[in-house]
Amino acid sequence: MDLLEKKNFYNNLYDYYRELLTKKQQAYFENYYFDDLSLAEIAENYHVSRSAVFDQLQKVYTALEHYEEKLGLLDKYHKRNDLFEEYLALEQPKMNELIEKLKNLE
């Protein structure tokens, strides 16, 4: 996974699971990804070491991956989106079949 893919992946997971993280983890993540601050800048702002910020971000990544593994909200979103795209390309008679697929994802 390249840097851009990684950033998009964790941003998407963060959209779903933000409230499950601690306030400190949210702040570090937002500073790093949304405010584009370096680890050193975040460390200076919070009066901690650069490695403490790095460790917290690693914990955030692990937590987000764990939540997705257990809850699968992002995966379900992608599956629903794929079905919607499929629905748009089909004739009317297939509508009921696709609706059933959508119901089964929930």
ROPAKOL-537847 format. One record per atom (N, C-alpha, C): residue in three letters; x, z, y. Coordinates in steps of 0.2 Angstrom, whole numbers, padded with zeros to 4 digits, always signed. Layout:
BEGIN
ALAXZY/...
This chain:
BEGIN
MET+0004+0000-0006/MET+0000+0000+0000/MET+0005+0000+0006/ASP+0004-0005+0011/ASP+0008-0005+0016/ASP+0005+0000+0022/LEU+0009+0000+0027/LEU+0007+0005+0032/LEU+0000+0005+0035/LEU-0002-0002+0037/LEU-0008-0003+0040/LEU-0014-0001+0035/GLU-0013-0003+0028/GLU-0018-0002+0023/GLU-0019+0006+0022/LYS-0013+0009+0022/LYS-0013+0017+0022/LYS-0017+0020+0028/LYS-0015+0017+0034/LYS-0019+0020+0039/LYS-0026+0019+0039/ASN-0028+0013+0037/ASN-0035+0011+0037/ASN-0039+0015+0031/PHE-0035+0016+0026/PHE-0038+0020+0020/PHE-0039+0027+0022/TYR-0034+0030+0025/TYR-0035+0037+0027/TYR-0040+0038+0033/ASN-0040+0034+0037/ASN-0045+0034+0043/ASN-0053+0033+0040/ASN-0054+0029+0035/ASN-0060+0028+0032/ASN-0062+0035+0028/LEU-0057+0037+0024/LEU-0059+0044+0021/LEU-0060+0049+0026/TYR-0056+0049+0031/TYR-0057+0055+0036/TYR-0064+0054+0039/ASP-0067+0048+0040/ASP-0074+0048+0043/ASP-0079+0051+0038/TYR-0078+0051+0032/TYR-0083+0054+0027/TYR-0081+0061+0026/TYR-0075+0063+0026/TYR-0073+0070+0024/TYR-0071+0075+0029/ARG-0071+0073+0035/ARG-0068+0077+0041/ARG-0070+0084+0041/GLU-0076+0085+0040/GLU-0079+0092+0041/GLU-0077+0096+0035/LEU-0074+0094+0030/LEU-0071+0098+0024/LEU-0064+0100+0025/LEU-0061+0098+0030/LEU-0054+0100+0032/LEU-0054+0105+0037/THR-0049+0109+0037/THR-0048+0114+0042/THR-0048+0112+0049/LYS-0049+0116+0054/LYS-0048+0113+0061/LYS-0041+0111+0063/LYS-0036+0115+0060/LYS-0029+0113+0061/LYS-0028+0106+0058/GLN-0030+0105+0052/GLN-0029+0099+0049/GLN-0032+0093+0052/GLN-0038+0094+0055/GLN-0042+0089+0059/GLN-0038+0087+0065/ALA-0035+0093+0068/ALA-0031+0092+0075/ALA-0025+0088+0073/TYR-0021+0089+0068/TYR-0015+0086+0067/TYR-0017+0079+0065/PHE-0022+0078+0061/PHE-0023+0071+0059/PHE-0025+0067+0065/GLU-0030+0069+0069/GLU-0032+0066+0075/GLU-0026+0064+0080/ASN-0022+0069+0080/ASN-0016+0068+0085/ASN-0012+0062+0082/TYR-0011+0062+0076/TYR-0006+0058+0073/TYR-0009+0051+0072/TYR-0015+0050+0070/TYR-0019+0044+0069/TYR-0022+0041+0075/PHE-0026+0045+0079/PHE-0030+0043+0084/PHE-0026+0043+0091/ASP-0022+0048+0092/ASP-0019+0049+0098/ASP-0012+0046+0098/ASP-0010+0043+0092/ASP-0003+0040+0090/ASP+0003+0044+0093/LEU+0002+0051+0091/LEU+0008+0055+0093/LEU+0013+0056+0087/SER+0019+0057+0088/SER+0024+0057+0083/SER+0023+0064+0080/LEU+0027+0065+0074/LEU+0027+0072+0071/LEU+0030+0077+0076/ALA+0035+0075+0079/ALA+0039+0079+0084/ALA+0034+0081+0090/GLU+0031+0076+0093/GLU+0026+0078+0098/GLU+0021+0083+0096/ILE+0018+0082+0090/ILE+0013+0086+0088/ILE+0016+0093+0087/ALA+0022+0094+0084/ALA+0025+0100+0083/ALA+0026+0104+0089/GLU+0028+0100+0094/GLU+0029+0103+0101/GLU+0023+0106+0104/ASN+0018+0102+0103/ASN+0011+0104+0106/ASN+0008+0110+0103/TYR+0010+0111+0096/TYR+0007+0117+0093/TYR+0012+0122+0091/HIS+0018+0121+0094/HIS+0024+0126+0093/HIS+0025+0128+0086/VAL+0026+0122+0082/VAL+0028+0123+0075/VAL+0033+0118+0074/SER+0036+0118+0068/SER+0041+0114+0066/SER+0038+0107+0064/ARG+0043+0102+0065/ARG+0041+0095+0063/ARG+0039+0095+0055/SER+0042+0099+0051/SER+0041+0099+0044/SER+0034+0102+0043/ALA+0032+0107+0047/ALA+0026+0110+0046/ALA+0020+0105+0047/VAL+0021+0101+0052/VAL+0016+0096+0054/VAL+0016+0091+0048/PHE+0022+0089+0046/PHE+0022+0084+0040/PHE+0019+0087+0034/ASP+0020+0093+0032/ASP+0017+0096+0026/ASP+0010+0097+0027/GLN+0007+0098+0033/GLN+0000+0098+0034/GLN-0003+0091+0033/LEU+0000+0086+0036/LEU-0003+0079+0035/LEU-0003+0078+0027/GLN+0002+0080+0024/GLN+0003+0078+0016/GLN-0003+0082+0013/LYS-0005+0088+0015/LYS-0011+0092+0012/LYS-0017+0088+0014/VAL-0017+0085+0020/VAL-0023+0082+0022/VAL-0024+0076+0017/TYR-0019+0072+0016/TYR-0019+0066+0012/TYR-0022+0068+0005/THR-0019+0073+0002/THR-0021+0076-0004/THR-0028+0078-0004/ALA-0030+0081+0001/ALA-0037+0084+0001/ALA-0042+0078+0001/LEU-0040+0073+0006/LEU-0045+0067+0007/LEU-0045+0063+0000/GLU-0040+0062-0003/GLU-0040+0059-0010/GLU-0044+0063-0015/HIS-0043+0069-0015/HIS-0047+0074-0020/HIS-0054+0073-0018/TYR-0056+0074-0012/TYR-0063+0073-0010/TYR-0066+0066-0013/GLU-0063+0061-0011/GLU-0065+0054-0013/GLU-0065+0054-0021/GLU-0061+0057-0024/GLU-0061+0056-0032/GLU-0067+0060-0034/LYS-0069+0066-0031/LYS-0074+0070-0034/LYS-0081+0067-0031/LEU-0081+0065-0025/LEU-0088+0063-0022/LEU-0089+0056-0022/GLY-0083+0052-0021/GLY-0084+0045-0021/GLY-0088+0041-0015/LEU-0089+0045-0010/LEU-0093+0042-0004/LEU-0090+0035-0002/LEU-0084+0034-0001/LEU-0081+0028+0002/LEU-0082+0023-0004/ASP-0081+0024-0010/ASP-0082+0019-0015/ASP-0089+0017-0015/LYS-0094+0022-0015/LYS-0101+0020-0015/LYS-0103+0016-0009/TYR-0100+0017-0003/TYR-0101+0013+0003/TYR-0099+0006+0001/HIS-0093+0005-0001/HIS-0091-0002-0003/HIS-0095-0005-0008/LYS-0097-0002-0013/LYS-0102-0005-0018/LYS-0108-0007-0015/ARG-0111-0002-0011/ARG-0117-0004-0007/ARG-0117-0010-0003/ASN-0111-0010+0001/ASN-0110-0016+0005/ASN-0109-0022+0001/ASP-0106-0022-0004/ASP-0105-0028-0009/ASP-0112-0031-0011/LEU-0116-0026-0013/LEU-0123-0028-0015/LEU-0127-0031-0009/PHE-0126-0028-0003/PHE-0130-0031+0002/PHE-0128-0038+0004/GLU-0121-0039+0003/GLU-0119-0046+0004/GLU-0121-0051-0001/GLU-0122-0048-0008/GLU-0124-0052-0013/GLU-0132-0054-0012/TYR-0135-0049-0009/TYR-0143-0049-0008/TYR-0144-0055-0003/LEU-0140-0055+0002/LEU-0140-0060+0008/LEU-0139-0067+0005/ALA-0135-0068+0000/ALA-0134-0074-0003/ALA-0139-0077-0008/LEU-0144-0072-0010/LEU-0148-0074-0016/LEU-0155-0076-0013/GLU-0159-0079-0018/GLU-0166-0081-0017/GLU-0170-0074-0017/GLN-0176-0075-0015/GLN-0181-0069-0015/GLN-0182-0066-0022/PRO-0183-0069-0027/PRO-0184-0066-0034/PRO-0179-0061-0036/LYS-0173-0062-0034/LYS-0168-0057-0036/LYS-0168-0050-0032/MET-0172-0050-0027/MET-0172-0044-0022/MET-0173-0038-0026/ASN-0178-0038-0031/ASN-0180-0032-0035/ASN-0174-0029-0039/GLU-0171-0034-0042/GLU-0165-0032-0046/GLU-0159-0029-0042/LEU-0158-0032-0036/LEU-0153-0029-0031/LEU-0155-0022-0029/ILE-0161-0021-0027/ILE-0164-0015-0025/ILE-0163-0009-0030/GLU-0164-0011-0036/GLU-0163-0006-0042/GLU-0156-0004-0042/LYS-0151-0009-0041/LYS-0144-0008-0041/LYS-0142-0003-0036/LEU-0145-0004-0030/LEU-0144+0001-0024/LEU-0146+0008-0026/LYS-0152+0008-0029/LYS-0155+0015-0031/LYS-0150+0019-0035/ASN-0147+0015-0040/ASN-0143+0018-0045/ASN-0136+0020-0042/LEU-0134+0018-0036/LEU-0128+0020-0033/LEU-0129+0027-0030/GLU-0135+0029-0028/GLU-0136+0035-0024/GLU-0136+0041-0029/
